[in-house]
Amino acid sequence: MADETQPASGSAETDGTKSQQVSVVERVLEGVLFSSRWLLLPFYFGLVLALIALLVQFGRELVHLLTDMTTLTEAETTILVLSLIDVVLTANLVLMVVLSGYENSISKLDLQGADRPSWLGKLDASGLKQKVFGSIVAISAIQLLRVFMQVGKAEDRDLWWSSGIHMVFVISAILLSLSDRISAGAKK
């Protein structure tokens, strides 16, 4: 009888060892998965480099505006100013994605002081999507206005396509907002 009970206690020991081994493997795997968030860092750094490219573009447009402002028509001046606004909106969008994406996915930003953006730390993935779509709609509206400012030079087909594309962005933003509202209501 003693021989029959011994394998049972050995079996319990083996189960405990297997459980510990699984636990160690699980912890290592979870650690690797959690650490993989740092693979996003080059993406955010690339977006910072894209901000530099936008700064160069903004500088080019500003120099064009300032050097030619005495010879530009009102419509041309308006189009150049809209181009500047377009670049600024895009740069703001990129910065929001970089900062909130880094903070949401990689590590909290330990920033203190009065110049810390009020939205930082409060902008989750859903809020970021709303900001992205809002910016896209604004940028699209500026592009549409630019086309309308050149109505004499643009073909009807271009006007219709620009209007249609803008409406797709507007409808998409509205549907995304409704989807987020419904999802938030379902969580409550």
C-alpha positions in Angstrom: 0.0 0.0 0.0 2.8 2.3 0.8 4.0 2.0 -2.8 0.6 3.1 -4.1 0.5 6.3 -2.1 4.0 7.4 -2.9 3.4 8.0 -6.6 0.4 10.2 -5.6 2.6 12.5 -3.5 5.2 12.4 -6.3 2.5 13.4 -8.7 1.5 16.3 -6.6 5.1 17.4 -6.5 5.4 17.1 -10.2 2.2 19.1 -10.7 3.6 21.9 -8.5 6.9 21.9 -10.4 5.1 22.1 -13.7 2.9 24.9 -12.4 6.0 26.8 -11.3 7.6 26.2 -14.7 4.5 27.4 -16.5 4.4 30.5 -14.2 8.0 31.3 -15.0 7.4 30.9 -18.7 4.3 33.0 -18.5 6.1 35.8 -16.6 8.9 35.8 -19.1 6.5 35.9 -22.1 4.5 38.7 -20.5 7.7 40.6 -19.8 8.7 40.3 -23.5 5.3 41.3 -24.7 5.2 44.3 -22.3 8.7 45.3 -23.3 7.8 45.2 -27.0 6.0 48.5 -26.6 9.5 50.1 -26.9 9.5 49.0 -30.6 7.1 51.9 -31.2 9.7 54.4 -30.3 11.3 54.6 -33.8 7.8 55.3 -35.2 7.4 58.3 -32.9 10.9 59.5 -33.6 10.0 59.3 -37.3 7.0 61.5 -36.7 9.2 64.0 -35.0 11.4 64.0 -38.1 8.2 64.5 -40.1 7.5 67.6 -37.9 10.9 69.0 -39.1 9.8 68.4 -42.7 6.6 70.3 -42.0 8.6 73.1 -40.4 10.7 73.4 -43.6 7.5 73.4 -45.7 6.0 76.1 -43.5 9.1 78.2 -43.9 9.0 77.8 -47.7 5.4 78.9 -47.8 6.0 81.8 -45.4 9.0 83.0 -47.4 6.9 82.8 -50.6 4.2 84.8 -49.0 6.5 87.5 -47.5 8.7 87.9 -50.6 5.7 88.1 -53.1 3.1 89.9 -50.9 3.2 93.1 -52.9 2.5 91.4 -56.1 0.0 88.7 -55.0 -3.7 89.1 -55.5 -6.1 88.8 -52.6 -7.1 85.3 -53.6 -3.4 84.2 -53.9 -2.6 85.7 -50.5 -5.6 83.9 -49.0 -4.5 80.6 -50.6 -1.0 81.0 -49.2 -2.3 81.8 -45.7 -4.6 78.8 -46.0 -1.6 76.7 -46.9 0.2 78.0 -43.8 -2.8 77.1 -41.6 -3.0 73.7 -43.3 0.6 72.9 -42.4 0.1 74.2 -38.8 -3.0 71.9 -38.3 -1.0 69.0 -39.7 1.9 69.7 -37.4 -0.4 70.0 -34.4 -2.0 66.6 -35.3 1.4 64.9 -35.6 2.5 66.4 -32.2 -0.7 65.1 -30.6 -0.2 61.7 -32.0 3.4 61.6 -30.9 2.8 62.8 -27.3 -0.4 61.0 -26.6 0.7 57.8 -28.4 4.0 57.7 -26.5 2.2 58.3 -23.2 -0.6 55.8 -23.9 1.6 53.0 -25.3 5.2 53.4 -24.1 5.7 55.4 -20.9 4.2 58.3 -19.0 5.8 61.6 -19.7 7.2 63.0 -16.4 6.6 66.7 -17.3 5.9 69.3 -14.7 5.3 73.0 -15.2 2.9 75.4 -16.7 3.6 74.6 -20.3 2.4 71.0 -20.1 -0.6 70.7 -22.5 -3.8 70.3 -20.6 -4.9 67.4 -22.8 -1.8 65.4 -22.1 -2.5 62.3 -20.0 -6.3 62.7 -20.7 -6.3 61.8 -24.3 -7.0 58.1 -24.8 -7.2 56.2 -28.1 -10.8 57.2 -28.6 -10.1 60.9 -27.9 -7.1 60.8 -30.2 -9.2 59.3 -33.0 -11.7 62.2 -32.5 -8.9 64.8 -32.7 -7.4 63.1 -35.7 -10.7 63.1 -37.6 -11.4 66.6 -36.5 -8.1 67.7 -37.9 -8.6 65.8 -41.1 -12.0 67.5 -41.6 -10.4 70.9 -41.0 -7.5 70.2 -43.3 -10.0 68.9 -45.9 -12.1 72.0 -45.5 -9.1 74.2 -46.1 -8.2 72.1 -49.2 -11.8 72.5 -50.4 -11.7 76.3 -49.8 -8.4 76.4 -51.7 -10.1 74.7 -54.7 -13.1 77.1 -54.5 -10.7 80.1 -54.4 -9.4 79.0 -57.7 -12.8 78.3 -59.2 -11.9 79.9 -62.5 -8.9 77.6 -62.9 -10.5 74.4 -61.6 -12.6 72.1 -63.6 -16.1 71.2 -62.5 -15.0 67.6 -62.0 -12.3 68.7 -59.5 -14.8 70.8 -57.6 -17.2 67.9 -57.3 -14.5 65.4 -56.3 -13.1 67.8 -53.7 -16.6 68.4 -52.3 -17.3 64.6 -52.3 -14.1 63.7 -50.6 -14.7 66.4 -47.9 -18.2 65.1 -47.3 -16.8 61.6 -46.9 -14.5 62.9 -44.2 -17.3 64.8 -42.5 -19.7 61.8 -42.5 -16.9 59.5 -41.3 -16.1 61.9 -38.4 -19.8 62.1 -37.4 -20.1 58.3 -37.6 -17.0 57.8 -35.5 -18.3 60.3 -32.9 -21.6 58.5 -32.8 -19.9 55.1 -32.5 -17.8 56.4 -29.6 -20.8 57.9 -27.9 -22.8 54.6 -28.2 -19.8 52.7 -26.9 -19.3 55.0 -24.0 -23.0 54.7 -23.2 -22.9 50.9 -23.3 -20.0 50.9 -20.7 -22.0 52.9 -18.2 
